[in-house]
């Protein structure tokens, strides 16, 4: 069974990573860059997707590491 995607989101006075569908965060960071780096490493290690959200909560970047639901053709 594939692991749930990792989301990097605004959290309290910093940034955090959390699994899709979970209310709990798996890690907290002072900057978005730090949180995104950790989230990317987790997604790569577990072969899942990583979503980076902006301050407004909208997804601004999306990366897939081995679990791409829409792989490129060709």
Backbone as numpy.savetxt, mean C-alpha at the origin, in Angstrom:
# Nx Ny Nz CAx CAy CAz Cx Cy Cz
-3.60 -18.87 -0.85 -4.44 -17.68 -0.85 -3.56 -16.43 -0.85
-3.87 -15.50 -1.73 -3.08 -14.28 -1.85 -3.33 -13.35 -0.66
-2.29 -12.63 -0.28 -2.41 -11.65 0.80 -3.19 -10.45 0.31
-3.82 -9.74 1.25 -4.57 -8.53 0.92 -3.61 -7.43 0.50
-4.05 -6.55 -0.42 -3.21 -5.42 -0.83 -2.83 -4.52 0.35
-1.73 -3.82 0.20 -1.23 -2.89 1.21 -1.58 -1.47 0.76
-2.13 -0.66 1.68 -2.48 0.73 1.40 -1.63 1.64 2.27
-1.01 2.65 1.66 -0.30 3.69 2.40 -1.26 4.87 2.49
-1.62 5.24 3.74 -2.66 6.24 3.97 -2.24 7.26 5.01
-2.89 8.44 4.97 -2.69 9.47 5.99 -3.26 8.93 7.29
-2.53 9.12 8.40 -2.96 8.58 9.68 -2.52 9.52 10.80
-3.48 10.02 11.55 -3.21 10.94 12.66 -2.22 12.03 12.24
-1.04 12.08 12.86 -0.08 13.13 12.51 1.04 12.63 11.60
0.82 11.51 10.93 1.82 10.97 10.01 1.16 10.12 8.94
1.83 9.05 8.57 1.36 8.13 7.53 1.45 6.71 8.04
0.64 5.83 7.46 0.62 4.44 7.92 0.36 3.49 6.76
0.66 2.23 6.99 0.34 1.16 6.06 -0.70 0.28 6.72
-1.70 -0.11 5.95 -2.71 -1.02 6.47 -3.15 -1.95 5.35
-3.64 -3.10 5.74 -4.15 -4.08 4.79 -5.55 -3.68 4.34
-5.88 -3.99 3.12 -7.21 -3.73 2.60 -8.23 -4.49 3.45
-9.28 -3.78 3.88 -10.33 -4.40 4.68 -10.06 -4.37 6.18
-8.90 -3.88 6.59 -8.55 -3.84 8.01 -8.63 -2.41 8.54
-9.07 -2.27 9.79 -9.09 -0.96 10.43 -7.78 -0.67 11.15
-7.04 -1.72 11.47 -5.77 -1.57 12.17 -4.63 -1.30 11.18
-3.67 -0.51 11.64 -2.51 -0.24 10.79 -1.40 -1.22 11.14
-0.59 -1.55 10.14 0.52 -2.48 10.38 1.82 -1.75 10.69
1.92 -0.48 10.27 3.10 0.31 10.60 2.77 1.80 10.49
3.41 2.62 11.33 3.23 4.07 11.32 4.57 4.73 11.00
4.50 5.87 10.27 5.71 6.55 9.82 5.50 8.06 9.86
6.58 8.84 10.04 6.45 10.30 10.08 6.19 10.92 8.71
6.66 10.29 7.64 6.48 10.85 6.30 5.83 9.84 5.35
5.23 10.36 4.29 4.62 9.50 3.29 5.70 8.66 2.60
6.85 9.23 2.36 7.93 8.52 1.68 8.38 7.30 2.49
8.52 7.47 3.81 8.91 6.35 4.67 7.85 5.26 4.65
6.59 5.66 4.75 5.49 4.68 4.75 5.40 3.97 3.40
5.56 4.71 2.31 5.48 4.12 0.98 6.61 3.11 0.76
7.80 3.42 1.24 8.93 2.51 1.10 8.65 1.19 1.83
8.16 1.28 3.05 7.86 0.08 3.82 6.71 -0.70 3.19
5.67 0.01 2.74 4.54 -0.65 2.08 4.95 -1.35 0.80
5.83 -0.72 0.03 6.33 -1.30 -1.22 7.13 -2.57 -0.93
7.98 -2.53 0.10 8.77 -3.71 0.46 7.87 -4.87 0.88
6.82 -4.58 1.65 5.89 -5.61 2.09 5.15 -6.20 0.89
4.67 -5.34 0.00 3.93 -5.82 -1.18 4.82 -6.67 -2.07
6.07 -6.28 -2.27 7.00 -7.06 -3.08 7.25 -8.43 -2.45
7.52 -8.42 -1.15 7.82 -9.66 -0.44 6.65 -10.65 -0.50
5.43 -10.11 -0.43 4.25 -10.97 -0.38 3.56 -11.13 -1.73
4.08 -10.48 -2.77 3.53 -10.62 -4.12 2.10 -10.12 -4.23
1.85 -8.93 -3.72 0.50 -8.36 -3.76 0.55 -6.93 -4.31
-0.56 -6.22 -4.24 -0.62 -4.85 -4.75 -0.33 -3.83 -3.65
0.14 -2.66 -4.07 0.42 -1.56 -3.15 -0.25 -0.30 -3.68
-1.08 0.32 -2.85 -1.77 1.56 -3.21 -1.24 2.68 -2.33
-0.87 3.80 -2.95 -0.43 4.98 -2.20 -1.50 6.05 -2.36
-2.06 6.47 -1.23 -3.12 7.47 -1.22 -2.53 8.85 -0.93
-3.16 9.89 -1.47 -2.76 11.26 -1.19 -3.41 11.74 0.10
-3.13 12.97 0.48 -3.72 13.55 1.69 -5.25 13.55 1.63
-5.80 13.65 0.42 -7.26 13.69 0.25 -7.90 12.30 0.30
-7.08 11.26 0.41 -7.59 9.90 0.48 -7.71 9.19 -0.85
-7.57 9.93 -1.94 -7.67 9.31 -3.27 -6.38 8.58 -3.62
-6.51 7.49 -4.35 -5.34 6.72 -4.78 -4.58 7.55 -5.81
-3.29 7.76 -5.56 -2.48 8.54 -6.51 -1.44 7.69 -7.21
-1.19 6.49 -6.65 -0.24 5.58 -7.30 -0.64 4.15 -6.94
-0.47 3.25 -7.91 -0.84 1.85 -7.72 0.21 0.97 -8.38
0.71 0.00 -7.62 1.72 -0.91 -8.15 1.35 -2.34 -7.81
1.62 -3.24 -8.73 1.31 -4.65 -8.53 2.60 -5.44 -8.55
2.76 -6.32 -7.56 3.96 -7.14 -7.45 3.56 -8.61 -7.45
3.27 -9.15 -8.63 2.97 -10.56 -8.76 1.52 -10.93 -8.67
0.63 -9.99 -8.45 -0.79 -10.29 -8.35 -1.57 -9.28 -9.18
-1.15 -9.08 -10.42 -1.75 -8.06 -11.28 -3.08 -8.56 -11.87
-4.20 -7.92 -11.49 -5.48 -8.34 -12.03 -5.67 -7.99 -13.52
-4.85 -7.07 -14.04 -4.94 -6.63 -15.44 -3.54 -6.58 -16.05
-2.93 -7.75 -16.29 -1.58 -7.74 -16.86 -1.57 -7.16 -18.28
-0.46 -6.54 -18.68 -0.38 -5.99 -20.03 -0.43 -7.10 -21.09
-1.01 -6.77 -22.22 -1.08 -7.73 -23.32 0.19 -7.65 -24.15
0.56 -8.77 -24.73 1.69 -8.75 -25.64 2.82 -9.50 -25.19
